[in-house]
């Protein structure tokens, strides 16, 4: 292959001659103006595996899709029209905001909801397709069955109780999860509104609520007081959480 400078000189020389000139076969690719682009992936865009799956709505759960309202996005500060989907059930009511490019086909007769997007070539729409499906499915399960989280206290002297603190309560009837984790004072965590906490055993904490995000967030707040450590295996474990033990360092 010739250098760029030499190639231009040769092109000018060939353009100035009136006689037909044939190039050798090994020089033809160097003078091609439109080189074919290499395709790294030849597979076509596939629809989201979760997004295309119909969501079944159990009896007693009502799905209401609101009209688009213009709201300011907290990150980009752009005014984007969004719709609010209200999910009401026997345990409560939850609201979910969906982007404008997402459509929900609610079939009341068969009690199913199918999600679709406007353009499958746009990456953001493909990402939010499955994400919105997961949020909506969790809301439906939350208002019909509820979400739970079980915390296990592993350690000598670790105990938990649920008590009331009228002087510290933010709303009437609020309870506090009192933990004894080896500190000089007990740790108290207030239970958020709309959530229940109980201790079936002194080393078990059961959290119940309709919003899975709030339930797991409160479980993480309790867990941060004693994160599981890898040498003795002590700490607060959430649900089926495990930790791989390490060997002690021997000098």
C-alpha positions as CSV (number, residue, x, y, z in Angstrom):
1,X,0.0,0.0,0.0
2,X,1.3,3.4,-0.9
3,X,1.7,6.3,1.5
4,X,-1.1,9.0,1.5
5,X,1.2,11.5,-0.1
6,X,2.4,9.2,-2.8
7,X,-1.1,8.0,-3.5
8,X,-2.3,11.6,-4.2
9,X,0.6,12.2,-6.6
10,X,-0.2,9.0,-8.4
11,X,-3.9,9.9,-8.7
12,X,-3.0,13.2,-10.3
13,X,-0.7,11.6,-12.7
14,X,-3.3,9.1,-13.8
15,X,-5.9,11.8,-14.1
16,X,-3.7,13.8,-16.5
17,X,-3.1,11.0,-18.9
18,X,-5.6,10.3,-21.7
19,X,-4.6,6.7,-22.2
20,X,-6.4,4.0,-20.3
21,X,-4.2,2.7,-17.4
22,X,-4.9,-0.5,-15.6
23,X,-3.7,-0.8,-12.0
24,X,-2.3,-4.0,-10.5
25,X,-4.7,-6.0,-8.4
26,X,-2.9,-5.4,-5.2
27,X,-3.2,-1.5,-5.6
28,X,-7.0,-1.5,-6.3
29,X,-8.1,-1.5,-2.6
30,X,-5.8,1.5,-1.9
31,X,-7.7,3.7,-4.4
32,X,-11.2,2.7,-3.5
33,X,-13.1,5.8,-2.2
34,X,-15.9,4.0,-0.4
35,X,-14.5,1.2,1.8
36,X,-17.1,-1.2,3.3
37,X,-17.5,-0.7,7.0
38,X,-16.9,-3.6,9.3
39,X,-20.0,-4.8,11.1
40,X,-19.2,-6.0,14.6
41,X,-22.7,-7.4,15.1
42,X,-25.1,-8.8,12.5
43,X,-27.9,-9.7,14.8
44,X,-31.1,-7.8,14.7
45,X,-32.6,-5.9,17.6
46,X,-34.7,-8.2,19.8
47,X,-37.6,-7.1,22.0
48,X,-37.2,-7.1,25.7
49,X,-37.8,-10.6,27.2
50,X,-39.5,-9.0,30.2
51,X,-41.2,-6.2,28.5
52,X,-43.0,-8.3,26.0
53,X,-44.3,-10.7,28.7
54,X,-47.9,-9.9,29.7
55,X,-48.5,-8.9,33.3
56,X,-51.4,-10.8,35.0
57,X,-53.5,-8.7,37.3
58,X,-55.0,-10.7,40.2
59,X,-58.6,-10.3,41.3
60,X,-59.1,-7.3,43.6
61,X,-56.4,-5.2,42.0
62,X,-57.3,-2.2,39.9
63,X,-55.0,-0.5,37.4
64,X,-55.7,3.1,36.5
65,X,-53.7,5.0,33.8
66,X,-53.7,8.7,34.2
67,X,-53.5,11.5,31.6
68,X,-50.1,12.9,30.6
69,X,-48.8,15.7,32.7
70,X,-45.8,17.9,32.1
71,X,-43.2,17.5,34.9
72,X,-39.7,18.7,35.3
73,X,-37.1,16.0,35.2
74,X,-34.9,16.2,38.4
75,X,-31.7,15.4,36.5
76,X,-31.9,17.2,33.2
77,X,-34.4,19.9,34.3
78,X,-36.4,19.3,31.1
79,X,-40.2,19.5,31.1
80,X,-41.2,16.0,30.0
81,X,-44.8,14.8,29.8
82,X,-45.3,11.7,32.0
83,X,-48.2,9.6,33.0
84,X,-49.0,8.2,36.4
85,X,-50.2,4.6,36.8
86,X,-52.2,4.0,40.0
87,X,-52.2,0.4,41.3
88,X,-54.9,-0.2,44.0
89,X,-55.4,-3.4,45.9
90,X,-56.6,-4.9,49.2
91,X,-53.3,-3.9,51.0
92,X,-53.0,-0.3,49.7
93,X,-52.3,1.9,46.8
94,X,-49.1,2.8,44.9
95,X,-48.3,5.2,42.1
96,X,-45.8,4.7,39.3
97,X,-44.6,7.3,36.8
98,X,-44.0,6.0,33.3
99,X,-42.1,7.7,30.4
100,X,-44.1,9.2,27.5
101,X,-42.7,6.7,24.9
102,X,-44.1,3.7,26.9
103,X,-47.7,2.4,26.2
104,X,-49.7,0.1,28.4
105,X,-52.5,-2.0,26.8
106,X,-54.8,-2.8,29.7
107,X,-57.2,-5.6,28.9
108,X,-59.8,-5.6,31.6
109,X,-61.7,-8.7,30.3
110,X,-58.6,-11.0,30.5
111,X,-57.1,-9.0,33.4
112,X,-53.7,-8.5,31.6
113,X,-51.5,-5.6,30.8
114,X,-49.0,-5.5,27.9
115,X,-46.2,-2.9,27.7
116,X,-44.9,-1.6,24.4
117,X,-42.5,1.2,23.2
118,X,-42.6,3.5,20.2
119,X,-39.1,2.8,18.7
120,X,-37.1,-0.3,19.4
121,X,-34.0,1.3,17.8
122,X,-33.5,3.8,20.6
123,X,-31.4,2.4,23.5
124,X,-33.1,4.4,26.3
125,X,-36.5,3.1,25.3
126,X,-35.3,-0.5,25.2
127,X,-33.7,-0.1,28.7
128,X,-36.8,1.5,30.3
129,X,-39.1,-1.2,28.7
130,X,-38.0,-4.0,31.0
131,X,-37.3,-1.7,34.0
132,X,-40.9,-0.3,33.9
133,X,-42.3,-3.8,33.6
134,X,-40.4,-4.9,36.7
135,X,-41.6,-1.9,38.7
136,X,-45.2,-2.4,37.7
137,X,-45.1,-6.1,38.5
138,X,-43.6,-5.4,41.9
139,X,-46.4,-2.8,42.6
140,X,-49.1,-5.3,41.7
141,X,-47.6,-8.0,43.9
142,X,-47.2,-5.5,46.7
143,X,-50.8,-4.3,46.9
144,X,-52.1,-7.9,46.5
145,X,-49.7,-10.0,48.6
146,X,-47.1,-7.7,50.0
147,X,-43.3,-7.8,50.2
148,X,-41.3,-9.2,53.1
149,X,-37.7,-9.1,54.3
150,X,-36.2,-11.3,57.0
151,X,-33.1,-10.2,58.9
152,X,-30.9,-12.7,60.8
153,X,-28.8,-11.5,63.7
154,X,-25.6,-13.6,64.0
155,X,-23.4,-12.9,67.0
156,X,-23.0,-13.4,70.7
157,X,-25.6,-11.3,72.6
158,X,-27.2,-9.9,69.4
159,X,-30.9,-9.3,70.1
160,X,-33.8,-7.4,68.6
161,X,-37.2,-6.2,69.9
162,X,-40.0,-3.9,68.5
163,X,-41.1,-1.3,71.0
164,X,-42.9,2.0,71.1
165,X,-41.3,5.4,71.9
166,X,-44.1,7.9,72.2
167,X,-41.6,10.8,72.7
168,X,-39.7,10.0,69.5
169,X,-42.6,9.0,67.3
170,X,-43.1,10.9,64.1
171,X,-46.7,9.7,63.6
172,X,-49.2,8.1,66.1
173,X,-48.5,4.5,66.8
174,X,-45.0,4.4,65.3
175,X,-42.8,1.6,66.5
176,X,-39.0,1.3,66.8
177,X,-36.7,-1.6,66.1
178,X,-34.4,-1.8,69.2
179,X,-31.1,-3.6,68.5
180,X,-28.5,-4.9,71.0
181,X,-25.4,-5.3,68.8
182,X,-22.5,-5.1,71.3
183,X,-22.5,-1.3,71.6
184,X,-22.6,0.6,74.9
185,X,-26.1,1.7,74.0
186,X,-29.1,0.1,72.2
187,X,-29.7,1.1,68.6
188,X,-33.2,2.3,67.7
189,X,-34.5,2.5,64.1
190,X,-37.9,4.0,63.5
191,X,-40.3,2.0,61.3
192,X,-41.4,4.0,58.3
193,X,-45.1,4.8,57.8
194,X,-47.1,2.0,56.2
195,X,-44.6,-0.7,57.1
196,X,-44.8,-3.4,59.8
197,X,-42.0,-4.9,61.9
198,X,-42.0,-7.9,64.2
199,X,-39.6,-10.2,65.9
200,X,-40.8,-13.8,65.8
201,X,-37.5,-14.8,67.5
202,X,-35.0,-12.7,69.4
203,X,-32.5,-13.0,66.5
204,X,-35.0,-12.6,63.7
205,X,-36.7,-9.4,62.3
206,X,-39.6,-9.6,59.9
207,X,-40.4,-6.5,57.8
208,X,-43.6,-6.3,55.8
209,X,-44.8,-3.6,53.4
210,X,-46.4,-3.0,50.0
211,X,-43.5,-1.1,48.5
212,X,-40.5,-3.4,48.0
213,X,-38.1,-0.5,47.6
214,X,-39.0,1.0,51.0
215,X,-38.8,-2.5,52.6
216,X,-35.3,-3.3,51.3
217,X,-34.1,0.3,52.0
218,X,-35.2,0.0,55.7
219,X,-33.5,-3.5,55.9
220,X,-30.3,-1.9,54.5
221,X,-30.5,0.8,57.2
222,X,-30.6,-1.9,59.9
223,X,-27.9,-4.0,58.3
224,X,-25.4,-1.1,58.2
225,X,-25.0,-1.2,62.0
226,X,-23.3,-4.6,61.8
227,X,-22.3,-5.6,58.3
228,X,-21.3,-9.3,57.9
229,X,-17.6,-9.7,58.5
230,X,-15.7,-12.6,56.7
231,X,-13.6,-13.9,59.7
232,X,-16.1,-14.9,62.3
233,X,-19.2,-14.7,60.2
234,X,-20.9,-12.2,62.6
235,X,-23.3,-9.5,61.5
236,X,-26.8,-8.9,60.2
237,X,-27.9,-10.9,57.1
238,X,-30.8,-10.0,54.9
239,X,-32.9,-12.8,53.5
240,X,-30.7,-15.5,51.9
241,X,-27.5,-13.5,52.1
242,X,-24.3,-15.5,52.8
243,X,-20.6,-14.6,53.2
244,X,-17.5,-16.6,52.4
245,X,-15.3,-17.0,55.5
246,X,-11.6,-16.2,55.3
247,X,-8.8,-17.8,57.2
248,X,-7.2,-15.8,60.0
249,X,-3.9,-14.2,59.3
250,X,-1.2,-16.2,61.2
251,X,2.1,-14.3,61.8
